[in-house]
Amino acid sequence: MANTAQARKRARQATEQRAHNVGLRSKLRTAIKSVRKAVATGDKAAAAEVFKQSQSVIDSIADKKIVHKNTAARYKSRLSAAIKAL
């Protein structure tokens, strides 16, 4: 347990920040799933449109360092490859 006022405040802030990050990570996963779902339907144009929207979500979460930039790039690359394979 934190003993100083500073440590107590940091513990409070860490808890709030962690909760915020969980929400953003969930948003990322939802964006990825929506693209995969669109690819599964087989409609290339619809999948490309969903991917275009999801790209900005993935980039913004990587910019906030919720996931590493290379991880975000890998997600985008694999989703793009799945769309091109249709």
Backbone bond lengths (Angstrom), bond angles and torsions (degrees), N, CA, C in turn:
res aa  C-N    CA-C-N  psi(-1)  N-CA   C-N-CA  omega(-1)  CA-C   N-CA-C  phi
1 M - - - 1.459 - - 1.521 108.90 -
2 A 1.313 115.05 145.25 1.464 120.89 -179.10 1.526 110.26 -69.52
3 N 1.326 116.36 137.29 1.463 121.42 -176.98 1.522 113.31 -102.21
4 T 1.311 117.00 -28.43 1.468 119.15 -177.71 1.524 109.71 -102.93
5 A 1.315 114.71 162.13 1.461 119.72 178.70 1.524 110.50 -61.65
6 Q 1.313 115.91 -39.40 1.462 120.75 179.84 1.532 110.48 -62.75
7 A 1.328 116.50 -44.85 1.461 120.60 -179.10 1.528 111.33 -66.89
8 R 1.331 116.88 -36.15 1.468 120.00 177.38 1.527 110.63 -65.08
9 K 1.328 115.14 -42.19 1.467 119.38 178.68 1.526 110.36 -63.77
10 R 1.326 117.58 -44.58 1.466 121.01 179.65 1.530 110.38 -61.63
11 A 1.325 117.79 -37.91 1.463 121.36 178.54 1.527 109.91 -64.52
12 R 1.339 117.03 -41.62 1.469 121.35 177.42 1.527 110.33 -62.97
13 Q 1.323 115.86 -46.23 1.464 120.04 -178.46 1.525 111.54 -64.22
14 A 1.331 115.74 -39.14 1.463 119.93 -179.21 1.527 110.32 -63.87
15 T 1.325 116.39 -39.62 1.465 120.52 179.19 1.523 110.82 -63.89
16 E 1.323 116.63 -45.34 1.464 120.09 179.68 1.523 111.64 -65.95
17 Q 1.325 116.84 -41.65 1.463 120.97 -179.17 1.523 110.79 -66.09
18 R 1.329 116.36 -38.56 1.461 120.53 179.18 1.535 109.87 -63.17
19 A 1.316 116.74 -42.48 1.467 120.70 178.65 1.531 110.42 -62.65
20 H 1.317 116.81 -40.46 1.469 121.50 178.19 1.526 110.47 -64.03
21 N 1.329 116.57 -43.82 1.464 121.02 -179.02 1.524 111.73 -65.26
22 V 1.337 116.49 -34.83 1.462 120.28 178.82 1.527 109.59 -61.30
23 G 1.325 116.29 -42.00 1.456 120.21 178.35 1.517 112.67 -63.62
24 L 1.313 116.19 -41.42 1.466 119.91 178.99 1.527 111.23 -67.11
25 R 1.332 116.79 -40.14 1.461 120.38 179.00 1.528 110.23 -63.83
26 S 1.327 115.99 -36.64 1.458 120.91 177.09 1.528 110.61 -64.95
27 K 1.317 116.02 -40.28 1.466 121.48 177.74 1.535 110.22 -61.38
28 L 1.322 116.44 -39.95 1.466 121.82 177.54 1.522 110.71 -62.02
29 R 1.321 116.08 -48.98 1.464 120.15 -178.63 1.524 111.43 -62.70
30 T 1.323 116.54 -38.15 1.464 120.87 178.29 1.530 110.50 -63.97
31 A 1.323 116.59 -41.31 1.465 120.59 179.23 1.523 110.73 -62.76
32 I 1.326 116.51 -41.95 1.469 120.94 -179.95 1.527 110.28 -66.40
33 K 1.332 115.99 -43.03 1.470 120.08 -179.93 1.524 111.29 -63.74
34 S 1.328 117.09 -36.83 1.460 119.53 -178.90 1.532 110.83 -65.95
35 V 1.320 116.99 -36.69 1.468 119.91 177.21 1.522 109.93 -68.33
36 R 1.324 116.94 -44.46 1.471 120.54 179.33 1.524 111.09 -61.23
37 K 1.322 116.21 -38.11 1.467 120.94 178.17 1.526 110.17 -65.16
38 A 1.329 116.97 -41.78 1.457 121.36 178.82 1.525 111.13 -65.31
39 V 1.332 116.72 -36.99 1.465 120.90 177.67 1.528 109.45 -66.45
40 A 1.327 116.49 -38.29 1.465 120.79 -178.69 1.526 112.22 -64.37
41 T 1.335 117.09 -28.67 1.465 119.32 178.60 1.525 111.64 -70.79
42 G 1.326 116.61 -25.04 1.460 120.64 177.05 1.512 114.64 93.03
43 D 1.325 117.94 -0.23 1.461 121.41 179.28 1.533 109.30 -89.38
44 K 1.323 115.48 105.29 1.465 120.29 -174.25 1.527 112.49 -64.71
45 A 1.317 117.71 -40.79 1.467 121.12 -178.11 1.524 110.93 -65.69
46 A 1.321 116.44 -43.16 1.472 120.17 179.67 1.523 110.23 -66.80
47 A 1.326 116.45 -40.30 1.458 120.98 179.80 1.530 110.32 -64.08
48 A 1.325 116.63 -40.09 1.464 120.85 178.95 1.519 111.07 -64.74
49 E 1.329 116.51 -38.00 1.468 120.50 179.17 1.528 111.19 -66.83
50 V 1.325 116.30 -44.02 1.464 120.46 178.65 1.527 109.91 -65.11
51 F 1.321 116.35 -38.98 1.466 120.60 178.90 1.520 110.98 -63.02
52 K 1.323 116.23 -39.26 1.467 120.89 179.98 1.533 110.45 -61.08
53 Q 1.333 117.06 -41.24 1.460 121.14 178.14 1.525 111.10 -70.34
54 S 1.327 116.62 -39.57 1.464 120.99 -176.97 1.523 111.78 -71.03
55 Q 1.309 116.94 -27.21 1.459 121.13 179.80 1.525 111.57 -58.73
56 S 1.313 117.11 -42.38 1.455 119.72 -179.23 1.524 111.29 -67.71
57 V 1.338 116.79 -35.83 1.466 120.73 176.98 1.529 109.83 -64.01
58 I 1.319 116.23 -46.54 1.469 121.28 -179.21 1.524 110.19 -61.77
59 D 1.337 116.94 -44.28 1.461 120.74 -179.27 1.526 112.03 -65.28
60 S 1.316 116.57 -41.99 1.466 118.96 -177.69 1.519 111.06 -66.44
61 I 1.320 117.70 -36.62 1.460 120.56 179.24 1.523 110.33 -71.76
62 A 1.321 117.21 -33.85 1.465 119.91 175.55 1.528 110.32 -68.36
63 D 1.331 117.25 -37.31 1.466 121.21 178.49 1.523 111.40 -62.75
64 K 1.337 116.08 -32.68 1.466 120.73 179.23 1.530 112.27 -83.81
65 K 1.344 115.97 1.38 1.464 123.39 177.46 1.521 112.92 63.32
66 I 1.338 116.26 31.77 1.454 121.12 173.03 1.525 108.00 -75.84
67 V 1.327 116.25 -40.39 1.465 122.66 169.53 1.526 107.01 -125.09
68 H 1.313 115.75 156.55 1.464 120.60 -179.68 1.523 109.70 -67.31
69 K 1.324 116.48 149.51 1.472 120.50 -177.71 1.527 111.90 -61.80
70 N 1.326 117.31 -33.78 1.465 119.56 178.74 1.526 111.50 -70.64
71 T 1.323 116.60 -33.41 1.462 120.97 176.03 1.529 109.38 -64.22
72 A 1.316 116.49 -44.32 1.457 120.85 178.18 1.527 110.60 -62.55
73 A 1.315 116.45 -42.06 1.457 120.74 179.10 1.532 110.62 -63.37
74 R 1.317 116.42 -38.80 1.467 120.88 179.07 1.535 110.31 -65.32
75 Y 1.333 116.88 -43.68 1.467 120.29 177.14 1.522 110.20 -57.85
76 K 1.324 116.66 -49.06 1.460 120.94 -177.95 1.531 111.26 -62.54
77 S 1.315 116.15 -40.80 1.452 120.92 -178.69 1.524 111.07 -64.13
78 R 1.318 116.13 -44.94 1.457 119.86 -177.91 1.540 111.83 -69.08
79 L 1.325 115.85 -38.02 1.457 119.24 177.58 1.528 110.47 -66.45
80 S 1.332 116.13 -41.43 1.457 120.91 178.24 1.530 110.85 -62.66
81 A 1.324 116.20 -42.19 1.467 120.69 179.19 1.532 110.75 -63.98
82 A 1.328 116.94 -37.11 1.459 120.87 179.13 1.528 110.64 -66.10
83 I 1.333 116.18 -37.14 1.469 120.50 178.51 1.537 110.15 -69.40
84 K 1.317 116.41 -42.27 1.470 120.08 -179.97 1.525 111.48 -65.58
85 A 1.339 117.16 -28.56 1.457 121.07 -178.61 1.527 111.91 -73.77
86 L 1.339 117.72 -14.33 1.471 120.13 -179.91 1.523 111.23 -66.60
